[in-house]
Amino acid sequence: MPDAPFDDPRFQPDGRSNRVRMLAGDQYIADDPDLLREGVRAAVLTGRYNASAGDDQPARDCLLRELLGSVGDGTVIRPPFHCDYGYQTHVGARTFANWGLVALDVGRITIGDDVQIGPNVQLLTATHPVEPGPRRAKWEGSKPITIGNNVWLGGGVIVCPGVTIGENTVVGAGAVVVRDLPANVVAVGNPARVVREL
């Protein structure tokens, strides 16, 4: 496939900063100095969070509130936890995430109340151009992820860019969710498919 022409408007400067483009879900250059600074901030806070003592939940809660866009009361995310920026991730109340949650939050990630997240789950909002030229030039984009209230994501689930999972839905361990899932179902497999209603 030949390189896409760079007169494609998706890959042209338009007067907005790369950060503004990223927040809008448009194509942007990730190597932007402002975004690199924000990534370093997130890395420092996640480093502190991941090194925090397990018997000091109030200190962990404070770090999580500083790192994330919003966190509801009673939410626990067990370290290690990894994210790109933090402020693009919003988590409701009483949600529990086990070890190893990865939140690639270049796009917004919204996690509802009472969600259960198994170990080593990946929430991946980042996208890259299929065209080799823009990809080589470091353009990237994102699509938001939304996890409804009372969802259970089994261990090792991967949620791909742009996916919404409806409330009360259960996603079996190791599933790869590439399309929206409705509320009140059980889904398993790669790609994840609905196997029963609740």
WOLIN-V401350 format. One record per backbone hydrogen bond with DSSP energy under -0.5 kcal/mol. NH is the residue of the N-H (numbers start at 0). CO is the residue of the C=O. E is the energy in kcal/mol with one decimal. If there is no record, write none. Layout:
NH&CO&E, NH&CO&E
This chain:
7&4&-1.5, 10&7&-2.0, 11&8&-1.3, 20&16&-2.4, 21&17&-2.7, 22&18&-2.7, 23&19&-1.5, 24&21&-1.6, 25&20&-2.4, 27&139&-2.6, 29&27&-0.6, 29&137&-1.2, 31&28&-1.1, 35&31&-2.6, 36&32&-2.2, 37&33&-2.0, 38&34&-2.4, 39&35&-2.1, 40&36&-2.3, 41&37&-2.1, 42&38&-2.3, 43&39&-2.6, 44&40&-2.4, 45&41&-2.9, 46&42&-2.2, 47&43&-2.2, 48&44&-2.7, 49&45&-3.3, 50&46&-1.4, 51&47&-0.6, 51&48&-1.1, 55&52&-1.6, 59&55&-1.8, 60&56&-3.0, 61&57&-2.0, 62&58&-2.1, 63&59&-2.6, 64&60&-2.2, 65&61&-1.7, 66&62&-2.0, 67&63&-2.9, 68&85&-1.4, 68&88&-1.8, 69&88&-1.1, 71&90&-1.4, 71&91&-0.9, 74&71&-1.3, 75&94&-2.6, 77&75&-0.5, 77&96&-2.9, 81&100&-2.3, 83&102&-1.1, 86&84&-1.2, 88&85&-2.2, 89&87&-0.5, 89&108&-2.9, 90&69&-2.6, 91&110&-1.9, 91&111&-0.8, 93&72&-2.3, 94&91&-0.6, 95&114&-2.8, 96&75&-2.6, 97&116&-2.8, 99&79&-1.7, 100&79&-0.6, 100&97&-0.7, 101&120&-2.4, 102&81&-3.0, 102&100&-0.5, 103&101&-0.6, 103&122&-2.3, 104&102&-1.7, 105&103&-0.5, 106&103&-0.6, 108&87&-2.8, 109&144&-2.5, 110&89&-3.2, 110&108&-0.5, 111&146&-2.0, 113&92&-2.8, 114&111&-0.6, 115&150&-2.8, 116&95&-2.8, 117&115&-0.5, 117&152&-3.2, 119&98&-2.6, 120&117&-0.7, 121&156&-2.6, 122&101&-3.0, 123&121&-0.6, 123&158&-2.7, 124&103&-1.7, 124&122&-0.7, 126&140&-2.4, 128&138&-0.6, 134&130&-1.5, 135&131&-2.6, 136&132&-1.9, 137&134&-1.6, 138&133&-2.4, 139&27&-2.2, 140&126&-2.3, 141&24&-0.6, 142&124&-1.8, 144&107&-2.1, 145&162&-2.1, 146&109&-3.4, 147&145&-0.5, 147&164&-2.7, 149&112&-2.9, 150&147&-1.1, 151&168&-2.2, 152&115&-3.0, 153&151&-0.6, 153&170&-3.0, 155&118&-2.6, 156&153&-1.6, 157&174&-2.5, 158&121&-3.0, 159&157&-0.6, 159&176&-2.7, 161&142&-1.0, 162&159&-1.4, 164&145&-2.7, 165&163&-0.5, 165&180&-2.2, 167&148&-2.3, 168&165&-1.4, 169&184&-2.6, 170&151&-3.0, 171&169&-0.5, 171&186&-3.0, 173&154&-1.9, 174&171&-1.9, 175&188&-1.9, 176&157&-3.3, 176&174&-0.6, 177&175&-0.8, 180&163&-2.4, 183&166&-2.4, 185&195&-2.6, 186&169&-2.6, 187&192&-2.1, 190&175&-0.6, 191&175&-2.8, 192&187&-2.5, 194&185&-3.0, 195&185&-1.3, 197&183&-3.0
